[in-house]
Amino acid sequence: MSVLGGYRGILRLTRLPLASLRYNGAAIRCLSCNVYKLQEQKEPPTKKRPLSRIPIGGSSSNNSHGEKNISDAIEFTTWKAALLFITLGGGLYFLFSKEKKRLEVEREAEANRGYGKPSVGGPFSLVDFNGNVFTEKNLLGKFSIIYFGFSRCPDICPAELDKLAAWLDGLKSKDIELQPVFITCDPARDSPEILKEYLLEFHPDIIGLTGEYNAVKNACKQYRVYFSTPPNLKPGQDYLVDHSIFFYLMDPEGRFIDVLGRQYDEASGQAKIEEHIDAFVPEAERQKRKDNWYSFLF
Amino acid sequence: MGWFTNRKPIDDQTKPLSKASRKQCWDSRDSFFACLDKIGVENALDPENAAQIQTHCAKQESTFNNDCATSWIKYFKEKRVVDIKRERMIAKLESEGAQRVDLGYVGSAATPPSHRK
């Protein structure tokens, strides 16, 4: 068969140089046929190709099917293969990079959750602006974002709450539910009525929490929020409350995910929240993954 | 409380501040500070500048004092000094070829996370 192959290839050399070049190379594989060929045609020895470039069983199958088959095979290795490679490769690249990003965010959230006991968040008991008790249990079942502030805040809290309102509208348009909670650091002045009126101007969804001074102090402590009211205040005197200004993103299991500071604007903050919500994995699922044999993947 | 009768409505601690009143205060502040920029006064709390403010920006100052809560007036004046210093420092560093580094929580405007409001 290979003898025949060599013979045919040389014949074609006159008509179809490109195809025959490849074909000849395949035939050269066995020494005997080469010798045969040289005897028959006195053809100068062709350039030897590395074995890896020669198709396995190529010479014999090409022989049996003839000329047409060869040109088909060549065509396939060019554009169809390229197309297949690009679509498959592109698709896989997209899939893997997306998954990689998701896992990164998940890992970040995992790191923020802390090892052992959570470092941010914990039990508290306050009253919402409708007079209902609001505790850490009310954070369960949905993602929440918590902000600490006071209603007589000059410029930063209003700007931050406007930003929060933009996030809430943006998330709502994508059907993502987020429970916004505002905890006052100034319970002496921020009565439920004042809070309600104040927050309604920013967004109707924001829940305002207040309570006894010690209950508020405890809630702030749980979230590692610092606040200070000036000492020796006269009744009716106007004053400012110094406090930390972070948004605390909490997962549906009431655990801390991340803080969002002032560096986030309307667009980047919303994107960050979406990322975290998308990457959230429930505790039971996380535990199951850890026990699985493929846990090293996560 | 008879001795508090001349108190501004915005200082009423039993009523929440509205968005409109905040906006009004910020606008008055901006026009007052624009006037201070014109006469080159940075620190409005410095008694040395009082006479100059009184001659050139009296009208803007009184609007500012009327529209803003008492605690805010001092806060905004203090903040102005800090903001000017910060901008000057950034401009100086940038002219020396320094580059801004985003430290995440610090924020692009270099505002500390805990900030007096």
Interface residues (C-beta under 8 A of the other chain):
Chain A: G149 F150 S151 R152 C153 P154 D155 I156 C157 P158 R189 I194 L195 E197 Y198 E201 Y226 G236 Q237 D238 Y239 L240 V241 D242 H243 S244 I245 F246 V259 G261 R262 Q263
Chain B: M1 F4 R7 D11 Q13 T14 K15 P16 L17 S18 K19 R22 W26 A69 T70 S71 W72 Y75 F76 D102 G104 Y105 V106 G107 S108 A109 T111 P113 S114 H115 R116 K117
